[in-house]
């Protein structure tokens, strides 16, 4: 048996398949990271920190973040003891000038008065 054109096609197809699988894995990994960051942010935690943690730990970060915030979060406590089962805590954003966490609905930072920029959604 010689290493002919047919074999080259098979090798090429296999490497394409490998590239496709790796791409899907990377996209899934990043999706988990962003999901983790969004979850963390909705509980008032730092978006960037959890995004980095999500990138480092990938799919593991999702149950980690969900469990962490469910078990420890102020939002969860409020939801648990609230009347309609919904949290009354607003989504928080970080003020770009002073770094304090401010409710997303605010026009201006309550600490330094800087206008609050609405974070554009990544996904
Ligand atoms: Zn501020």
Backbone and ligand atoms as CSV (ligand in chain L), in Angstrom:
chain,resi,resn,atom,element,x,y,z
A,1,UNK,N,N,0.834,-1.213,0.000
A,1,UNK,CA,C,0.000,0.000,0.000
A,1,UNK,C,C,0.863,1.254,0.000
A,2,UNK,N,N,0.513,2.157,-0.889
A,2,UNK,CA,C,1.297,3.403,-0.951
A,2,UNK,C,C,0.513,4.527,-0.268
A,3,UNK,N,N,1.237,5.531,0.093
A,3,UNK,CA,C,0.620,6.695,0.730
A,3,UNK,C,C,0.167,7.644,-0.372
A,4,UNK,N,N,-0.982,7.346,-0.997
A,4,UNK,CA,C,-1.415,8.053,-2.197
A,4,UNK,C,C,-2.311,9.238,-1.909
A,5,UNK,N,N,-2.961,9.736,-2.969
A,5,UNK,CA,C,-3.854,10.902,-2.853
A,5,UNK,C,C,-5.016,10.634,-1.905
A,6,UNK,N,N,-5.534,9.393,-1.998
A,6,UNK,CA,C,-6.671,9.024,-1.173
A,6,UNK,C,C,-6.363,9.176,0.313
A,7,UNK,N,N,-5.158,8.740,0.688
A,7,UNK,CA,C,-4.751,8.835,2.085
A,7,UNK,C,C,-4.639,10.300,2.512
A,8,UNK,N,N,-4.126,11.137,1.602
A,8,UNK,CA,C,-3.989,12.558,1.905
A,8,UNK,C,C,-5.347,13.198,2.182
A,9,UNK,N,N,-6.355,12.793,1.380
A,9,UNK,CA,C,-7.711,13.324,1.561
A,9,UNK,C,C,-8.234,12.949,2.939
A,10,UNK,N,N,-7.980,11.690,3.310
A,10,UNK,CA,C,-8.459,11.209,4.619
A,10,UNK,C,C,-7.778,11.992,5.753
A,11,UNK,N,N,-6.461,12.184,5.609
A,11,UNK,CA,C,-5.709,12.925,6.622
A,11,UNK,C,C,-6.242,14.355,6.730
A,12,UNK,N,N,-6.509,14.968,5.561
A,12,UNK,CA,C,-7.021,16.339,5.525
A,12,UNK,C,C,-8.385,16.429,6.203
A,13,UNK,N,N,-9.258,15.455,5.874
A,13,UNK,CA,C,-10.599,15.435,6.461
A,13,UNK,C,C,-10.521,15.257,7.970
A,14,UNK,N,N,-9.590,14.418,8.425
A,14,UNK,CA,C,-9.442,14.188,9.853
A,14,UNK,C,C,-8.981,15.445,10.583
A,15,UNK,N,N,-8.067,16.184,9.955
A,15,UNK,CA,C,-7.581,17.396,10.618
A,15,UNK,C,C,-8.662,18.471,10.629
A,16,UNK,N,N,-9.489,18.514,9.561
A,16,UNK,CA,C,-10.622,19.456,9.549
A,16,UNK,C,C,-11.584,19.145,10.678
A,17,UNK,N,N,-11.838,17.858,10.857
A,17,UNK,CA,C,-12.746,17.417,11.910
A,17,UNK,C,C,-12.189,17.811,13.277
A,18,UNK,N,N,-10.880,17.644,13.408
A,18,UNK,CA,C,-10.235,17.991,14.674
A,18,UNK,C,C,-10.360,19.483,14.948
A,19,UNK,N,N,-10.130,20.300,13.896
A,19,UNK,CA,C,-10.244,21.753,14.044
A,19,UNK,C,C,-11.669,22.137,14.445
A,20,UNK,N,N,-12.657,21.478,13.794
A,20,UNK,CA,C,-14.059,21.770,14.111
A,20,UNK,C,C,-14.361,21.437,15.566
A,21,UNK,N,N,-13.875,20.278,16.008
A,21,UNK,CA,C,-14.120,19.865,17.399
A,21,UNK,C,C,-13.481,20.840,18.376
A,22,UNK,N,N,-12.256,21.264,18.075
A,22,UNK,CA,C,-11.551,22.192,18.963
A,22,UNK,C,C,-12.300,23.526,19.017
A,23,UNK,N,N,-12.782,23.997,17.844
A,23,UNK,CA,C,-13.528,25.261,17.805
A,23,UNK,C,C,-14.773,25.182,18.671
A,24,UNK,N,N,-15.511,24.081,18.530
A,24,UNK,CA,C,-16.732,23.905,19.319
A,24,UNK,C,C,-16.403,23.901,20.807
A,25,UNK,N,N,-15.315,23.208,21.155
A,25,UNK,CA,C,-14.905,23.147,22.557
A,25,UNK,C,C,-14.560,24.534,23.082
A,26,UNK,N,N,-13.825,25.311,22.279
A,26,UNK,CA,C,-13.415,26.659,22.697
A,26,UNK,C,C,-14.635,27.557,22.862
A,27,UNK,N,N,-15.581,27.478,21.891
A,27,UNK,CA,C,-16.782,28.303,21.964
A,27,UNK,C,C,-17.613,27.921,23.194
A,28,UNK,N,N,-17.754,26.608,23.426
A,28,UNK,CA,C,-18.490,26.141,24.601
A,28,UNK,C,C,-17.836,26.611,25.882
A,29,UNK,N,N,-16.502,26.532,25.906
A,29,UNK,CA,C,-15.712,26.957,27.066
A,29,UNK,C,C,-15.961,28.438,27.360
A,30,UNK,N,N,-15.865,29.260,26.301
A,30,UNK,CA,C,-16.067,30.703,26.461
A,30,UNK,C,C,-17.508,31.015,26.854
A,31,UNK,N,N,-18.445,30.259,26.277
A,31,UNK,CA,C,-19.850,30.468,26.620
A,31,UNK,C,C,-20.060,30.259,28.119
A,32,UNK,N,N,-19.441,29.204,28.635
A,32,UNK,CA,C,-19.527,28.924,30.076
A,32,UNK,C,C,-18.945,30.093,30.875
A,33,UNK,N,N,-17.817,30.621,30.401
A,33,UNK,CA,C,-17.163,31.729,31.099
A,33,UNK,C,C,-18.079,32.946,31.146
A,34,UNK,N,N,-18.703,33.273,29.995
A,34,UNK,CA,C,-19.596,34.433,29.940
A,34,UNK,C,C,-20.855,34.196,30.766
A,35,UNK,N,N,-21.346,32.971,30.732
A,35,UNK,CA,C,-22.525,32.639,31.519
A,35,UNK,C,C,-22.226,32.815,33.004
A,36,UNK,N,N,-21.060,32.347,33.401
A,36,UNK,CA,C,-20.626,32.486,34.794
A,36,UNK,C,C,-20.537,33.957,35.187
A,37,UNK,N,N,-19.923,34.751,34.308
A,37,UNK,CA,C,-19.762,36.179,34.586
A,37,UNK,C,C,-21.116,36.866,34.705
A,38,UNK,N,N,-22.042,36.509,33.804
A,38,UNK,CA,C,-23.391,37.086,33.844
A,38,UNK,C,C,-24.097,36.714,35.142
A,39,UNK,N,N,-23.976,35.438,35.517
A,39,UNK,CA,C,-24.593,34.972,36.762
A,39,UNK,C,C,-24.015,35.745,37.939
A,40,UNK,N,N,-22.696,35.810,37.989
A,40,UNK,CA,C,-22.024,36.508,39.085
A,40,UNK,C,C,-22.478,37.960,39.140
A,41,UNK,N,N,-22.542,38.579,37.971
A,41,UNK,CA,C,-22.917,39.994,37.894
A,41,UNK,C,C,-24.349,40.224,38.349
A,42,UNK,N,N,-25.238,39.277,38.025
A,42,UNK,CA,C,-26.639,39.434,38.433
A,42,UNK,C,C,-26.778,39.300,39.945
A,43,UNK,N,N,-25.771,38.716,40.598
A,43,UNK,CA,C,-25.777,38.630,42.052
A,43,UNK,C,C,-24.958,39.764,42.667
A,44,UNK,N,N,-24.535,40.694,41.849
A,44,UNK,CA,C,-23.815,41.859,42.352
A,44,UNK,C,C,-22.316,41.649,42.489
A,45,UNK,N,N,-21.799,40.543,41.963
A,45,UNK,CA,C,-20.356,40.287,42.063
A,45,UNK,C,C,-19.621,40.874,40.863
A,46,UNK,N,N,-18.317,40.855,40.944
A,46,UNK,CA,C,-17.485,41.480,39.924
A,46,UNK,C,C,-17.508,40.670,38.624
A,47,UNK,N,N,-17.887,41.332,37.533
A,47,UNK,CA,C,-18.023,40.660,36.236
A,47,UNK,C,C,-16.685,40.149,35.725
A,48,UNK,N,N,-15.674,41.022,35.754
A,48,UNK,CA,C,-14.366,40.686,35.178
A,48,UNK,C,C,-13.709,39.527,35.920
A,49,UNK,N,N,-13.785,39.571,37.253
A,49,UNK,CA,C,-13.177,38.505,38.065
A,49,UNK,C,C,-13.768,37.152,37.708
A,50,UNK,N,N,-15.091,37.100,37.619
A,50,UNK,CA,C,-15.755,35.820,37.346
A,50,UNK,C,C,-15.585,35.389,35.905
A,51,UNK,N,N,-15.417,36.377,35.014
A,51,UNK,CA,C,-15.149,36.037,33.618
A,51,UNK,C,C,-13.787,35.353,33.518
A,52,UNK,N,N,-12.797,35.914,34.214
A,52,UNK,CA,C,-11.451,35.323,34.218
A,52,UNK,C,C,-11.487,33.927,34.836
A,53,UNK,N,N,-12.201,33.812,35.953
A,53,UNK,CA,C,-12.329,32.513,36.608
A,53,UNK,C,C,-13.009,31.513,35.666
A,54,UNK,N,N,-14.012,32.003,34.942
A,54,UNK,CA,C,-14.723,31.158,33.987
A,54,UNK,C,C,-13.827,30.701,32.858
A,55,UNK,N,N,-12.955,31.606,32.385
A,55,UNK,CA,C,-12.025,31.260,31.313
A,55,UNK,C,C,-11.015,30.221,31.821
A,56,UNK,N,N,-10.621,30.357,33.086
A,56,UNK,CA,C,-9.648,29.424,33.661
A,56,UNK,C,C,-10.250,28.042,33.896
A,57,UNK,N,N,-11.500,28.016,34.395
A,57,UNK,CA,C,-12.062,26.733,34.796
A,57,UNK,C,C,-13.081,26.180,33.805
A,58,UNK,N,N,-13.492,26.992,32.824
A,58,UNK,CA,C,-14.393,26.515,31.781
A,58,UNK,C,C,-15.730,26.041,32.321
A,59,UNK,N,N,-16.206,24.889,31.830
A,59,UNK,CA,C,-17.534,24.391,32.212
A,59,UNK,C,C,-17.703,24.201,33.721
A,60,UNK,N,N,-16.593,23.978,34.418
A,60,UNK,CA,C,-16.649,23.802,35.876
A,60,UNK,C,C,-17.141,25.055,36.590
A,61,UNK,N,N,-16.903,26.208,35.957
A,61,UNK,CA,C,-17.208,27.465,36.621
A,61,UNK,C,C,-18.709,27.686,36.763
A,62,UNK,N,N,-19.501,27.088,35.876
A,62,UNK,CA,C,-20.952,27.330,35.907
A,62,UNK,C,C,-21.586,26.772,37.188
A,63,UNK,N,N,-21.443,25.456,37.470
A,63,UNK,CA,C,-21.998,24.968,38.734
A,63,UNK,C,C,-21.351,25.625,39.948
A,64,UNK,N,N,-20.064,25.929,39.828
A,64,UNK,CA,C,-19.338,26.588,40.914
A,64,UNK,C,C,-19.997,27.925,41.260
A,65,UNK,N,N,-20.205,28.750,40.238
A,65,UNK,CA,C,-20.775,30.082,40.449
A,65,UNK,C,C,-22.215,29.980,40.938
A,66,UNK,N,N,-22.996,29.110,40.290
A,66,UNK,CA,C,-24.407,28.973,40.663
A,66,UNK,C,C,-24.526,28.543,42.124
A,67,UNK,N,N,-23.750,27.519,42.492
A,67,UNK,CA,C,-23.798,27.036,43.875
A,67,UNK,C,C,-23.325,28.114,44.833
A,68,UNK,N,N,-22.210,28.751,44.486
A,68,UNK,CA,C,-21.625,29.760,45.363
A,68,UNK,C,C,-22.622,30.877,45.658
A,69,UNK,N,N,-23.271,31.379,44.583
A,69,UNK,CA,C,-24.168,32.520,44.777
A,69,UNK,C,C,-25.515,32.104,45.345
A,70,UNK,N,N,-25.949,30.892,44.996
A,70,UNK,CA,C,-27.203,30.404,45.573
A,70,UNK,C,C,-27.067,30.279,47.082
A,71,UNK,N,N,-25.942,29.738,47.513
A,71,UNK,CA,C,-25.774,29.418,48.926
A,71,UNK,C,C,-25.355,30.619,49.756
A,72,UNK,N,N,-24.748,31.607,49.111
A,72,UNK,CA,C,-24.185,32.697,49.895
A,72,UNK,C,C,-24.749,34.068,49.558
A,73,UNK,N,N,-25.482,34.150,48.429
A,73,UNK,CA,C,-25.812,35.476,47.902
A,73,UNK,C,C,-26.920,36.186,48.651
A,74,UNK,N,N,-26.762,37.486,48.730
A,74,UNK,CA,C,-27.798,38.340,49.298
A,74,UNK,C,C,-29.073,38.243,48.462
A,75,UNK,N,N,-28.897,38.149,47.154
A,75,UNK,CA,C,-30.040,38.064,46.257
A,75,UNK,C,C,-30.871,36.815,46.574
A,76,UNK,N,N,-30.168,35.715,46.837
A,76,UNK,CA,C,-30.868,34.472,47.144
A,76,UNK,C,C,-31.639,34.604,48.449
A,77,UNK,N,N,-31.001,35.204,49.439
A,77,UNK,CA,C,-31.650,35.374,50.731
A,77,UNK,C,C,-32.924,36.202,50.580
A,78,UNK,N,N,-32.806,37.259,49.771
A,78,UNK,CA,C,-33.969,38.132,49.584
A,78,UNK,C,C,-35.072,37.405,48.843
A,79,UNK,N,N,-34.658,36.605,47.853
A,79,UNK,CA,C,-35.646,35.876,47.068
A,79,UNK,C,C,-36.357,34.863,47.961
A,80,UNK,N,N,-35.557,34.244,48.817
A,80,UNK,CA,C,-36.078,33.201,49.689
A,80,UNK,C,C,-37.118,33.752,50.655
A,81,UNK,N,N,-36.877,34.953,51.150
A,81,UNK,CA,C,-37.771,35.502,52.163
A,81,UNK,C,C,-38.725,36.541,51.590
A,82,UNK,N,N,-38.717,36.691,50.286
A,82,UNK,CA,C,-39.601,37.686,49.689
A,82,UNK,C,C,-40.992,37.086,49.500
A,83,UNK,N,N,-41.941,37.973,49.209
A,83,UNK,CA,C,-43.335,37.546,49.133
A,83,UNK,C,C,-43.609,36.800,47.825
A,84,UNK,N,N,-43.152,37.371,46.706
A,84,UNK,CA,C,-43.528,36.802,45.419
A,84,UNK,C,C,-42.449,35.875,44.847
A,85,UNK,N,N,-41.440,35.550,45.660
A,85,UNK,CA,C,-40.391,34.657,45.184
A,85,UNK,C,C,-39.396,35.317,44.249
A,86,UNK,N,N,-39.496,36.637,44.128
A,86,UNK,CA,C,-38.553,37.326,43.248
A,86,UNK,C,C,-37.654,38.239,44.078
A,87,UNK,N,N,-36.402,38.360,43.641
A,87,UNK,CA,C,-35.470,39.228,44.345
A,87,UNK,C,C,-35.781,40.679,44.031
A,88,UNK,N,N,-35.645,41.522,45.046
A,88,UNK,CA,C,-35.845,42.943,44.803
A,88,UNK,C,C,-34.512,43.665,44.619
A,89,UNK,N,N,-33.426,42.879,44.536
A,89,UNK,CA,C,-32.111,43.499,44.317
A,89,UNK,C,C,-31.932,43.826,42.839
A,90,UNK,N,N,-31.489,45.033,42.526
A,90,UNK,CA,C,-31.259,45.376,41.128
A,90,UNK,C,C,-29.952,44.777,40.609
A,91,UNK,N,N,-29.833,44.703,39.306
A,91,UNK,CA,C,-28.546,44.333,38.709
A,91,UNK,C,C,-27.560,45.465,38.973
A,92,UNK,N,N,-26.310,45.092,39.267
A,92,UNK,CA,C,-25.326,46.101,39.618
A,92,UNK,C,C,-24.302,46.285,38.505
A,93,UNK,N,N,-23.858,47.517,38.369
A,93,UNK,CA,C,-22.750,47.790,37.453
A,93,UNK,C,C,-21.661,48.522,38.242
A,94,UNK,N,N,-20.428,48.412,37.769
A,94,UNK,CA,C,-19.336,49.074,38.450
A,94,UNK,C,C,-19.145,50.469,37.867
A,95,UNK,N,N,-19.094,51.469,38.743
A,95,UNK,CA,C,-18.853,52.836,38.285
A,95,UNK,C,C,-17.448,52.929,37.704
A,96,UNK,N,N,-17.375,53.528,36.513
A,96,UNK,CA,C,-16.077,53.584,35.827
A,96,UNK,C,C,-15.126,54.569,36.491
A,97,UNK,N,N,-15.692,55.551,37.209
A,97,UNK,CA,C,-14.809,56.556,37.809
A,97,UNK,C,C,-14.303,56.120,39.191
A,98,UNK,N,N,-15.240,55.709,40.077
A,98,UNK,CA,C,-14.810,55.424,41.448
A,98,UNK,C,C,-14.770,53.939,41.778
A,99,UNK,N,N,-15.329,53.087,40.917
A,99,UNK,CA,C,-15.225,51.644,41.124
A,99,UNK,C,C,-16.245,51.062,42.077
A,100,UNK,N,N,-17.206,51.868,42.549
A,100,UNK,CA,C,-18.245,51.339,43.443
A,100,UNK,C,C,-19.323,50.647,42.616
A,101,UNK,N,N,-20.013,49.689,43.244
A,101,UNK,CA,C,-21.118,49.009,42.569
A,101,UNK,C,C,-22.391,49.841,42.720
A,102,UNK,N,N,-23.032,50.099,41.584
A,102,UNK,CA,C,-24.204,50.972,41.544
A,102,UNK,C,C,-25.316,50.228,40.785
A,103,UNK,N,N,-26.578,50.346,41.234
A,103,UNK,CA,C,-27.664,49.705,40.476
A,103,UNK,C,C,-27.693,50.160,39.020
A,104,UNK,N,N,-27.948,49.213,38.140
A,104,UNK,CA,C,-27.893,49.478,36.708
A,104,UNK,C,C,-28.885,50.542,36.267
A,105,UNK,N,N,-29.987,50.648,36.996
A,105,UNK,CA,C,-31.040,51.578,36.590
A,105,UNK,C,C,-30.687,53.029,36.914
A,106,UNK,N,N,-29.650,53.234,37.734
A,106,UNK,CA,C,-29.283,54.594,38.117
A,106,UNK,C,C,-28.722,55.377,36.923
A,107,UNK,N,N,-29.094,56.670,36.876
A,107,UNK,CA,C,-28.545,57.548,35.845
A,107,UNK,C,C,-27.112,57.923,36.178
A,108,UNK,N,N,-26.892,58.206,37.477
A,108,UNK,CA,C,-25.575,58.655,37.920
A,108,UNK,C,C,-25.118,57.850,39.125
A,109,UNK,N,N,-23.805,57.765,39.291
A,109,UNK,CA,C,-23.224,57.060,40.428
A,109,UNK,C,C,-23.636,57.755,41.723
A,110,UNK,N,N,-24.087,56.962,42.708
A,110,UNK,CA,C,-24.525,57.553,43.975
A,110,UNK,C,C,-23.341,57.980,44.842
A,111,UNK,N,N,-22.136,57.571,44.459
A,111,UNK,CA,C,-20.952,57.896,45.263
A,111,UNK,C,C,-20.194,59.099,44.706
A,112,UNK,N,N,-20.015,59.121,43.388
A,112,UNK,CA,C,-19.206,60.207,42.828
A,112,UNK,C,C,-19.964,61.048,41.810
A,113,UNK,N,N,-21.159,60.641,41.415
A,113,UNK,CA,C,-21.962,61.441,40.505
A,113,UNK,C,C,-21.649,61.278,39.026
A,114,UNK,N,N,-20.734,60.360,38.715
A,114,UNK,CA,C,-20.411,60.123,37.303
A,114,UNK,C,C,-21.578,59.418,36.617
A,115,UNK,N,N,-21.834,59.739,35.333
A,115,UNK,CA,C,-22.924,59.051,34.626
A,115,UNK,C,C,-22.638,57.548,34.541
A,116,UNK,N,N,-23.690,56.733,34.717
A,116,UNK,CA,C,-23.521,55.276,34.670
A,116,UNK,C,C,-23.717,54.809,33.237
A,117,UNK,N,N,-22.684,54.185,32.733
A,117,UNK,CA,C,-22.766,53.625,31.379
A,117,UNK,C,C,-23.404,52.260,31.450
A,118,UNK,N,N,-24.398,52.023,30.586
A,118,UNK,CA,C,-24.999,50.700,30.503
A,118,UNK,C,C,-24.018,49.791,29.778
A,119,UNK,N,N,-23.707,48.672,30.432
A,119,UNK,CA,C,-22.767,47.731,29.821
A,119,UNK,C,C,-23.438,47.063,28.623
A,120,UNK,N,N,-22.751,47.063,27.501
A,120,UNK,CA,C,-23.315,46.408,26.323
A,120,UNK,C,C,-23.179,44.909,26.484
A,121,UNK,N,N,-24.229,44.210,26.146
A,121,UNK,CA,C,-24.247,42.747,26.298
A,121,UNK,C,C,-23.281,42.107,25.292
A,122,UNK,N,N,-22.507,41.160,25.789
A,122,UNK,CA,C,-21.564,40.471,24.920
A,122,UNK,C,C,-22.233,39.314,24.199
A,123,UNK,N,N,-23.177,38.685,24.881
A,123,UNK,CA,C,-23.928,37.598,24.235
A,123,UNK,C,C,-25.413,37.797,24.488
L,1,ZN,ZN,ZN,-18.704,56.532,41.038
